[in-house]
Amino acid sequence: MTTFDKREEGFEKKFALDAEQKFKAEARRDKLLGLWVAEKLGLKGDDATAYAKEVVIADLEEAGDADVIRKVTADLEGRGIFLTEPELRLKLDEFFAQAVAQVKAGT
């Protein structure tokens, strides 16, 4: 194996690791958002955890964050709680920063 091949293999491994960490961080972010929304919906304990899992699963429906925003917006509005998309996106950004730190720390 040449030095070039080793270098290329190293880049491929780093890309795969980065993609895996990004996926984990996004799933963790969605869970954090789900727990936050669950609190607003008055859910506690196992119900809050189950709701957070629903939010994580909702993010797998399509690329991007629109599916998560759509789900939590509908759930909140169903209980008479109205948050704007920019407010929810801000929370997503906050939770993503927390999630990245948690994933990097291995927690």
C-alpha positions as YAML, in Angstrom:
chain: A
units: angstrom
residues:
- id: 1
  name: MET
  ca: [0.00, 0.00, 0.00]
- id: 2
  name: THR
  ca: [1.43, 3.35, -1.00]
- id: 3
  name: THR
  ca: [1.53, 6.43, 1.17]
- id: 4
  name: PHE
  ca: [-1.19, 7.92, -1.02]
- id: 5
  name: ASP
  ca: [-3.42, 4.86, -0.46]
- id: 6
  name: LYS
  ca: [-2.87, 5.04, 3.30]
- id: 7
  name: ARG
  ca: [-3.69, 8.73, 3.30]
- id: 8
  name: GLU
  ca: [-6.83, 8.16, 1.24]
- id: 9
  name: GLU
  ca: [-7.92, 5.36, 3.59]
- id: 10
  name: GLY
  ca: [-7.35, 7.67, 6.55]
- id: 11
  name: PHE
  ca: [-9.56, 10.36, 5.01]
- id: 12
  name: GLU
  ca: [-12.28, 7.80, 4.30]
- id: 13
  name: LYS
  ca: [-12.21, 6.55, 7.90]
- id: 14
  name: LYS
  ca: [-12.35, 10.12, 9.23]
- id: 15
  name: PHE
  ca: [-15.28, 10.93, 6.94]
- id: 16
  name: ALA
  ca: [-17.16, 7.83, 8.15]
- id: 17
  name: LEU
  ca: [-16.44, 8.65, 11.79]
- id: 18
  name: ASP
  ca: [-17.54, 12.27, 11.31]
- id: 19
  name: ALA
  ca: [-20.77, 11.14, 9.62]
- id: 20
  name: GLU
  ca: [-21.47, 8.67, 12.43]
- id: 21
  name: GLN
  ca: [-20.87, 11.30, 15.10]
- id: 22
  name: LYS
  ca: [-23.11, 13.78, 13.27]
- id: 23
  name: PHE
  ca: [-25.89, 11.18, 13.10]
- id: 24
  name: LYS
  ca: [-25.53, 10.42, 16.82]
- id: 25
  name: ALA
  ca: [-25.51, 14.12, 17.69]
- id: 26
  name: GLU
  ca: [-28.64, 14.77, 15.62]
- id: 27
  name: ALA
  ca: [-30.45, 11.86, 17.28]
- id: 28
  name: ARG
  ca: [-29.37, 13.13, 20.70]
- id: 29
  name: ARG
  ca: [-30.50, 16.65, 19.73]
- id: 30
  name: ASP
  ca: [-33.90, 15.31, 18.72]
- id: 31
  name: LYS
  ca: [-34.19, 13.44, 22.02]
- id: 32
  name: LEU
  ca: [-33.36, 16.61, 23.96]
- id: 33
  name: LEU
  ca: [-35.92, 18.56, 21.94]
- id: 34
  name: GLY
  ca: [-38.47, 15.81, 22.52]
- id: 35
  name: LEU
  ca: [-37.91, 15.92, 26.27]
- id: 36
  name: TRP
  ca: [-38.22, 19.71, 26.24]
- id: 37
  name: VAL
  ca: [-41.48, 19.58, 24.25]
- id: 38
  name: ALA
  ca: [-42.76, 16.74, 26.45]
- id: 39
  name: GLU
  ca: [-42.33, 19.02, 29.46]
- id: 40
  name: LYS
  ca: [-44.36, 21.71, 27.70]
- id: 41
  name: LEU
  ca: [-47.03, 19.10, 26.96]
- id: 42
  name: GLY
  ca: [-47.14, 18.09, 30.61]
- id: 43
  name: LEU
  ca: [-45.63, 14.65, 30.03]
- id: 44
  name: LYS
  ca: [-43.41, 13.10, 32.69]
- id: 45
  name: GLY
  ca: [-41.35, 9.97, 33.23]
- id: 46
  name: ASP
  ca: [-41.93, 7.15, 30.77]
- id: 47
  name: ASP
  ca: [-44.45, 9.20, 28.80]
- id: 48
  name: ALA
  ca: [-41.86, 11.95, 28.27]
- id: 49
  name: THR
  ca: [-39.24, 9.38, 27.25]
- id: 50
  name: ALA
  ca: [-41.65, 7.72, 24.82]
- id: 51
  name: TYR
  ca: [-42.51, 11.10, 23.30]
- id: 52
  name: ALA
  ca: [-38.81, 11.92, 22.87]
- id: 53
  name: LYS
  ca: [-38.36, 8.64, 20.99]
- id: 54
  name: GLU
  ca: [-41.24, 9.60, 18.70]
- id: 55
  name: VAL
  ca: [-39.43, 12.85, 17.89]
- id: 56
  name: VAL
  ca: [-36.21, 10.96, 17.10]
- id: 57
  name: ILE
  ca: [-38.13, 8.60, 14.80]
- id: 58
  name: ALA
  ca: [-39.90, 11.53, 13.12]
- id: 59
  name: ASP
  ca: [-36.50, 12.89, 12.04]
- id: 60
  name: LEU
  ca: [-35.91, 9.76, 9.97]
- id: 61
  name: GLU
  ca: [-38.88, 10.47, 7.69]
- id: 62
  name: GLU
  ca: [-37.08, 12.89, 5.38]
- id: 63
  name: ALA
  ca: [-33.82, 14.76, 5.08]
- id: 64
  name: GLY
  ca: [-33.50, 17.95, 7.08]
- id: 65
  name: ASP
  ca: [-35.30, 19.19, 10.15]
- id: 66
  name: ALA
  ca: [-38.71, 19.97, 8.62]
- id: 67
  name: ASP
  ca: [-40.17, 16.65, 9.74]
- id: 68
  name: VAL
  ca: [-39.21, 17.25, 13.37]
- id: 69
  name: ILE
  ca: [-40.47, 20.84, 13.31]
- id: 70
  name: ARG
  ca: [-43.73, 19.69, 11.75]
- id: 71
  name: LYS
  ca: [-44.29, 16.98, 14.37]
- id: 72
  name: VAL
  ca: [-43.58, 19.07, 17.46]
- id: 73
  name: THR
  ca: [-45.50, 22.05, 16.07]
- id: 74
  name: ALA
  ca: [-48.58, 19.90, 15.49]
- id: 75
  name: ASP
  ca: [-48.29, 18.30, 18.93]
- id: 76
  name: LEU
  ca: [-47.86, 21.64, 20.67]
- id: 77
  name: GLU
  ca: [-50.66, 23.30, 18.73]
- id: 78
  name: GLY
  ca: [-52.90, 20.35, 19.60]
- id: 79
  name: ARG
  ca: [-52.52, 21.45, 23.22]
- id: 80
  name: GLY
  ca: [-52.93, 25.15, 22.47]
- id: 81
  name: ILE
  ca: [-49.21, 25.95, 22.69]
- id: 82
  name: PHE
  ca: [-47.92, 28.03, 19.80]
- id: 83
  name: LEU
  ca: [-44.22, 28.38, 19.03]
- id: 84
  name: THR
  ca: [-42.87, 29.79, 15.80]
- id: 85
  name: GLU
  ca: [-40.58, 27.84, 13.51]
- id: 86
  name: PRO
  ca: [-37.67, 30.23, 14.27]
- id: 87
  name: GLU
  ca: [-38.17, 29.59, 18.01]
- id: 88
  name: LEU
  ca: [-38.07, 25.85, 17.45]
- id: 89
  name: ARG
  ca: [-35.04, 26.08, 15.18]
- id: 90
  name: LEU
  ca: [-33.25, 28.09, 17.85]
- id: 91
  name: LYS
  ca: [-33.96, 25.31, 20.36]
- id: 92
  name: LEU
  ca: [-32.71, 22.76, 17.82]
- id: 93
  name: ASP
  ca: [-29.46, 24.71, 17.51]
- id: 94
  name: GLU
  ca: [-29.08, 24.94, 21.29]
- id: 95
  name: PHE
  ca: [-29.73, 21.23, 21.73]
- id: 96
  name: PHE
  ca: [-27.39, 20.36, 18.86]
- id: 97
  name: ALA
  ca: [-24.54, 22.17, 20.60]
- id: 98
  name: GLN
  ca: [-25.28, 20.21, 23.80]
- id: 99
  name: ALA
  ca: [-25.58, 16.96, 21.85]
- id: 100
  name: VAL
  ca: [-22.25, 17.43, 20.05]
- id: 101
  name: ALA
  ca: [-20.52, 18.02, 23.38]
- id: 102
  name: GLN
  ca: [-22.16, 14.92, 24.85]
- id: 103
  name: VAL
  ca: [-21.25, 12.73, 21.88]
- id: 104
  name: LYS
  ca: [-17.65, 13.93, 21.95]
- id: 105
  name: ALA
  ca: [-17.50, 13.27, 25.68]
- id: 106
  name: GLY
  ca: [-18.91, 9.79, 25.11]
- id: 107
  name: THR
  ca: [-21.90, 10.31, 27.39]
...
